[in-house]
């Protein structure tokens, strides 16, 4: 092990789905109590909280955690679009690494169904929003370009949804736990040509949490997951000089930074959780992470490389496409999944022998920039 001084002591999540009967405090209770119990500490042991939420009311995090007994400590709330949860994780890890705090809770929460009954509305003040470009439209344009430029087929994009729905059969917390076929995916309602309904993630209500502390100092050091690196970047100005689609460069740049800091290459990673809000998103991301060459992402999923039983499984949890996408909680749900994988605790979806895992979360939706934020983190089994 090289360079790791911080570790995940415990993780927890709520179930994911449209849970209108549950409010923020109930979801927070499920995720946070599980993470605290997993770490073997009490709520009163937490020194600080870094939290991610996007659509919550002011004070959402403090109100959600007060009934658990996490009070009188710094609570820092981060809004970084879809990468809010992993941005909170990144900052929590840096705070521990710097010696500022010893036991930090990274927390994410979102109650999407209170605010939306379908796709997230674009911000009208942005040029993209003024033209009605919601995220499905932007990814639809990327998919159209990939079909034209690289020959990515509709069947290859559908294969991402088939794979991730299949993975979710082993995840009791996922929103969608029913297998689908390529024909069913392509036959579902068109949302943003060529992306159909089953190629889009669903909104969800959920919370997720991780307790972070110094490596080797938890109640059970053998169950810790070392944080080899984490990198956080915002996108460059979108000046149309790049030959890549929107979001490609920010993922590639962040991944390069994370790999270098961890002292690993992409080929060393055993399992990935990536931001698959849409099927073409996973295809683009696997390329940007370095798993294959530009334009080969469709063939990579078709080959079985990223499926359970393949060389480098991607999204064994089912990903956003199956688990759902509660923006503030998504990144920490990815962190929890990789922690369970590296501990050998993922049950039916366990990747055998996984020792190194990576998480990638990309938040978009800001016109004029190549992605609002991206976080890539590399985690390692300790025991």
C-alpha positions in Angstrom: 0.0 0.0 0.0 1.4 3.4 -0.9 0.3 6.9 0.0 -2.9 6.1 2.0 -3.3 7.8 5.4 -7.1 7.8 5.6 -9.7 5.1 5.4 -13.4 4.4 5.3 -14.4 3.1 8.7 -18.0 2.4 7.9 -20.7 2.9 5.2 -24.4 2.8 5.0 -27.3 3.6 2.7 -31.1 3.7 2.7 -33.1 1.8 0.1 -33.5 3.7 -3.2 -36.8 4.6 -4.9 -39.8 6.8 -4.9 -40.4 6.9 -1.1 -42.7 9.8 -0.7 -43.9 8.4 2.7 -40.4 8.9 4.1 -38.8 12.3 4.8 -35.2 13.3 5.1 -34.8 12.4 8.7 -36.0 8.9 8.2 -33.7 8.3 5.2 -30.8 9.9 7.1 -31.5 7.6 10.0 -31.3 4.5 7.9 -28.0 5.4 6.2 -26.2 7.1 9.0 -27.0 4.6 11.8 -25.8 1.8 9.5 -22.5 3.7 8.8 -21.9 4.5 12.5 -22.7 0.9 13.5 -20.4 -0.4 10.8 -17.6 1.9 12.0 -18.2 0.9 15.7 -18.7 4.5 16.9 -21.6 6.7 18.2 -23.1 9.8 16.7 -21.5 11.8 19.5 -18.1 10.6 18.3 -18.4 12.5 15.0 -16.2 15.6 14.8 -17.6 17.1 11.6 -20.0 16.5 8.7 -19.4 17.1 5.0 -22.7 16.6 3.1 -23.9 16.7 -0.4 -27.5 17.7 -1.4 -28.8 19.5 -4.5 -32.5 20.3 -4.2 -32.9 20.2 -0.4 -34.3 23.2 1.5 -31.9 25.4 3.5 -30.8 23.4 6.6 -31.8 20.1 5.1 -28.7 18.3 6.4 -28.8 19.7 9.9 -32.5 18.9 10.2 -31.9 15.4 8.9 -29.1 14.6 11.3 -30.2 16.2 14.5 -32.5 13.4 15.6 -29.6 11.0 15.3 -27.7 13.1 17.8 -25.2 14.7 15.4 -25.3 18.2 16.7 -22.8 21.0 17.9 -20.3 20.1 15.2 -19.4 21.8 11.9 -21.8 20.8 9.2 -20.6 21.8 5.7 -23.1 21.4 2.9 -21.9 21.1 -0.7 -23.9 21.5 -3.9 -22.0 20.2 -6.9 -24.7 18.8 -9.0 -24.6 15.0 -9.4 -21.1 14.9 -7.9 -22.3 16.5 -4.6 -21.9 13.3 -2.5 -18.5 12.4 -3.7 -17.4 16.1 -3.4 -18.4 15.9 0.2 -16.4 12.6 0.5 -13.4 14.2 -1.1 -13.4 17.2 1.3 -14.0 14.9 4.3 -11.0 12.8 3.4 -8.8 15.9 3.0 -10.0 17.2 6.4 -8.9 14.0 8.1 -5.7 13.8 6.1 -4.8 17.3 7.2 -5.4 16.5 10.8 -8.3 19.0 11.1 -10.7 16.3 12.3 -10.4 12.7 13.3 -13.8 11.1 12.7 -15.8 12.7 9.9 -19.2 11.8 8.4 -19.5 12.1 4.7 -23.2 12.3 4.0 -25.6 12.6 1.0 -29.3 13.0 0.8 -32.0 13.8 -1.7 -35.8 13.6 -1.7 -36.3 14.0 -5.5 -39.9 13.1 -5.7 -40.9 16.1 -3.6 -39.5 18.3 -6.3 -40.0 16.4 -9.6 -42.3 13.9 -11.2 -40.0 13.2 -14.2 -36.9 14.7 -15.8 -35.1 17.5 -14.0 -36.1 20.8 -15.5 -33.2 22.7 -17.1 -32.3 26.1 -15.6 -33.9 28.7 -17.8 -31.1 31.3 -17.2 -28.6 29.0 -18.9 -28.4 29.1 -22.7 -29.0 25.3 -22.8 -32.0 25.7 -20.5 -33.4 28.5 -22.5 -33.4 26.2 -25.5 -35.1 23.4 -23.6 -32.0 21.2 -23.4 -32.6 19.0 -20.4 -29.9 16.3 -19.6 -31.6 13.6 -21.8 -31.3 15.9 -24.8 -27.6 16.6 -24.2 -26.8 12.8 -23.8 -29.0 12.2 -26.8 -26.8 14.4 -28.9 -23.7 12.6 -27.6 -25.3 9.3 -28.6 -26.1 10.6 -32.1 -22.5 11.7 -32.6 -21.1 8.4 -31.4 -23.4 6.5 -33.8 -22.2 8.7 -36.7 -18.5 9.0 -35.7 -17.7 5.5 -34.2 -20.5 3.3 -35.4 -21.8 2.7 -31.9 -25.1 0.8 -32.3 -28.4 1.1 -30.6 -27.9 -2.5 -29.5 -24.6 -1.7 -27.8 -26.2 1.2 -25.9 -29.1 -1.0 -24.9 -26.6 -3.6 -23.7 -25.5 -1.2 -20.9 -29.1 -1.2 -19.5 -29.4 -4.9 -19.9 -26.1 -5.5 -18.0 -26.9 -3.0 -15.2 -30.4 -4.3 -14.7 -29.0 -7.8 -14.5 -26.5 -6.7 -11.9 -29.2 -5.1 -9.8 -31.0 -8.4 -9.3 -28.4 -9.0 -6.6 -28.9 -5.6 -4.9 -31.9 -5.5 -2.6 -31.6 -1.7 -2.2 -31.9 -0.9 -5.9 -35.0 0.8 -7.3 -35.3 -1.4 -10.4 -34.7 -5.2 -9.9 -36.2 -6.7 -13.0 -34.1 -8.0 -15.9 -34.7 -6.6 -19.4 -33.8 -7.6 -22.9 -32.2 -5.5 -25.6 -35.5 -5.6 -27.5 -37.4 -4.3 -24.4 -34.9 -1.5 -23.9 -35.1 -0.4 -27.5 -38.9 -0.8 -27.6 -39.4 1.5 -24.5 -40.7 5.0 -25.1 -38.4 7.4 -26.9 -37.1 10.1 -24.6 -34.3 11.9 -26.6 -33.5 10.2 -29.8 -31.8 7.7 -29.8 -32.2 7.3 -26.0 -35.2 5.4 -24.9 -36.8 5.3 -21.4 -35.0 2.2 -20.2 -31.7 3.9 -21.1 -32.4 6.7 -18.6 -31.9 6.6 -14.8 -34.9 7.3 -12.6 -35.2 10.0 -9.9 -35.1 8.6 -6.4 -35.3 9.4 -2.7 -32.4 8.1 -0.6 -29.5 8.9 1.7 -26.0 7.4 1.9 -23.1 7.9 4.4 -19.5 7.0 5.1 -17.4 7.5 8.2 -13.8 8.5 7.4 -10.9 8.5 9.8 -7.1 7.8 10.0 -6.0 4.6 8.5 -5.5 1.8 11.1 -7.3 3.6 13.9 -10.8 2.3 13.7 -12.4 -0.2 16.1 -11.7 -2.9 13.5 -8.7 -1.9 11.3 -9.0 -5.2 9.3 -12.4 -4.0 7.9 -11.2 -0.5 6.9 -11.0 0.4 3.2 -8.0 2.6 2.4 -8.5 5.8 0.4 -5.6 5.7 -2.0 -6.6 8.9 -3.7 -9.5 11.2 -4.6 -9.5 13.9 -7.2 -12.1 16.7 -7.8 -12.2 19.0 -10.8 -14.6 21.3 -12.5 -14.7 21.3 -16.3 -12.8 23.5 -18.7 -14.5 26.2 -20.7 -16.5 24.6 -23.5 -15.0 26.5 -26.4 -15.6 23.7 -29.0 -11.9 23.2 -29.7 -12.0 19.6 -28.3 -12.8 16.7 -30.6 -14.5 14.9 -27.7 -18.2 15.0 -26.7 -19.3 17.0 -23.7 -18.1 15.4 -20.4 -15.3 13.3 -21.9 -12.4 15.5 -21.0 -13.4 16.3 -17.4 -13.6 12.6 -16.6 -10.3 11.8 -18.3 -8.5 14.7 -16.6 -9.9 13.8 -13.2 -9.1 10.1 -13.6 -5.5 10.8 -14.6 -5.1 12.9 -11.5 -6.6 10.2 -9.3 -4.6 7.3 -10.8 -1.3 9.3 -10.5 -2.0 10.2 -6.9 -2.8 6.5 -6.1 0.2 5.2 -8.0 -2.0 2.8 -10.1 -3.0 2.4 -13.7 -6.5 1.7 -15.0 -5.5 -1.9 -15.6 -4.9 -2.4 -11.8 -8.6 -1.6 -10.9 -10.7 -4.7 -10.3 -14.2 -3.1 -10.0 -15.7 0.3 -11.0 -18.8 2.3 -10.0 -19.4 5.0 -12.6 -21.9 7.6 -13.4 -24.3 5.9 -15.8 -27.2 8.4 -15.8 -27.8 7.3 -19.4 -26.5 4.3 -21.3 -24.3 6.4 -23.6 -22.8 8.0 -20.4 -21.3 4.7 -19.3 -19.9 4.0 -22.7 -18.2 7.5 -22.8 -17.0 7.2 -19.2 -15.3 3.8 -19.7 -13.4 5.3 -22.5 -12.5 8.5 -20.5 -11.3 6.3 -17.6 -8.9 4.6 -19.9 -10.6 1.2 -20.0 -10.6 1.3 -23.8 -9.7 3.6 -26.7 -11.8 6.5 -27.9 -14.8 5.1 -29.8 -14.4 1.5 -28.4 -16.8 1.9 -25.5 -19.7 0.3 -27.3 -17.7 -2.8 -28.2 -16.3 -2.9 -24.7 -19.7 -3.5 -23.1 -20.6 -5.9 -26.0 -17.5 -8.0 -25.3 -18.6 -8.7 -21.7 -15.5 -7.0 -20.2 -17.6 -4.8 -17.9 -20.1 -7.4 -16.9 -20.1 -9.6 -13.8 -17.6 -12.4 -14.7 -15.7 -10.0 -17.0 -12.2 -8.7 -16.4 -13.4 -5.4 -14.9 -17.0 -5.3 -13.8 -18.6 -1.9 -14.0 -21.6 -1.0 -11.8 -22.1 -4.3 -10.0 -24.7 -2.4 -7.9 -26.8 -1.9 -11.0 -25.6 1.7 -11.3 -27.8 4.8 -11.5 -29.8 3.0 -14.3 -31.1 0.5 -11.8 -30.4 1.9 -8.3 -31.9 5.3 -9.2 -30.3 8.7 -9.0 -30.9 10.8 -5.8 -28.3 13.4 -6.8 -26.9 14.2 -3.3 -26.8 10.6 -2.2 -25.6 9.0 -5.5 -21.8 9.4 -5.1 -21.8 8.1 -1.5 -23.9 5.1 -2.6 -21.2 4.4 -5.2 -18.6 4.7 -2.4 -20.6 2.3 -0.2 -20.8 -0.3 -3.0 -17.1 -0.3 -3.6 -16.4 -0.5 0.1 -18.7 -3.6 0.3 -17.0 -5.1 -2.7 -13.5 -4.7 -1.3 -14.6 -6.2 2.0 -16.2 -9.2 0.2 -19.6 -8.2 1.6 -21.5 -7.7 -1.7 -23.3 -11.0 -1.5 -24.8 -12.2 -4.9 -23.1 -9.4 -6.8 -19.7 -9.9 -5.3 -16.7 -9.4 -7.7 -14.4 -12.3 -6.7 -10.9 -11.2 -5.4 -11.5 -7.5 -5.7 -8.7 -5.5 -4.0 -8.7 -2.2 -5.8 -11.9 -0.3 -6.8 -12.6 3.1 -8.4 -15.6 5.4 -8.2 -16.4 8.1 -10.8 -19.2 10.7 -10.5 -19.7 13.5 -13.0 -22.1 16.4 -12.4 -23.2 18.4 -15.4 -25.9 20.9 -16.3 -23.9 24.1 -16.5 -23.9 25.6 -19.9 -20.5 26.8 -21.3 -18.4 24.4 -19.3 -17.4 20.8 -19.8 -19.2 19.5 -16.7 -20.0 21.1 -13.4 -17.8 18.7 -11.4 -16.2 15.3 -11.5 -14.8 13.2 -8.7 -12.7 10.0 -9.1 -11.5 8.1 -6.1 -9.4 5.0 -5.8 -10.0 2.6 -2.8 -8.1 -0.4 -1.6 -8.9 -3.4 0.5 -6.9 -3.4 3.8 -7.6 -6.8 5.3 
